[in-house]
Amino acid sequence: MADEKFELLDKPMATVFDWSEDNTPLRDALWNHYMDESNKNTLSTLDHLKQFEKMDNSQAKSEAEKVLHV
């Protein structure tokens, strides 16, 4: 059984956001974004992703939209 707390992060972007047609899981899209932003610094990227795991789904969706919707 999947952990419901992280279910949002495992959904495709197109399912989470009405503005996206990307089927990449939200967790992977965030990972890619923060890896690019940190010049491929894995530890920095992990720190960002850990913050999303502490948020409830509503907050995580809102914060993800701020960084991914361009």
N, C-alpha and C positions, 0 to 999 in steps of 0.2 A: 504494500500500500504506500503510495506516495505521500510525502509530508505535505499536508494541506497548507501549512504556513508558507511554504515556498512554491505553491502551485502557480501563482501568478508569474513568477520568474521563469517557469518552465513552459509557459504558453507562447505560441507564435506571436510575433509583433502584430500581425494582421488581425489576430483575435483580440488583443488587448486594446489596440488603438484603431479608431475608425479611419484615421488618416494614413495608415500604413498598409502596404500591399506585401510587405516582407514577411516571409514565413520563418525567419530566423527566430529561435526562442529568445525571449526578452533578456534572459541571463547572458546569452552569448552576445547579443547586440550591445548590452552594457559593457561586457568584458572587452569587446572590440573597441568601443568608444574610449574607454579609460586606458586601454593599452596604447592607442594612438595618441591620446592626450598626454600621457606620461612618458612618451618616447620609449615605449616597450619596457617600462619598469613594472615587473610582475608584482613586487611587494606593494607598491602604490596602488595598483589595480585591485589587488586583493583587499586592501583597506577600504576602497570605495565599495566593492561588492559586499563586504561584511556589513556595511552601514545599511544596505538595502535589505539584508536578511533580518535586521532588527526592526524594520518598519512594518506596519500593517499594510495590507494590500492597497488600500486607498492612498496612503502616503507614498508607497513605493511606486505606484502608477503615476502619481503626480510628479514625483522627483525624476522618474525615468523620462517622462514626457518633456520636462524642462531641458534635459541634456540630449535627447535623441530627435526631437522634432525640430527640424531645421527648415 
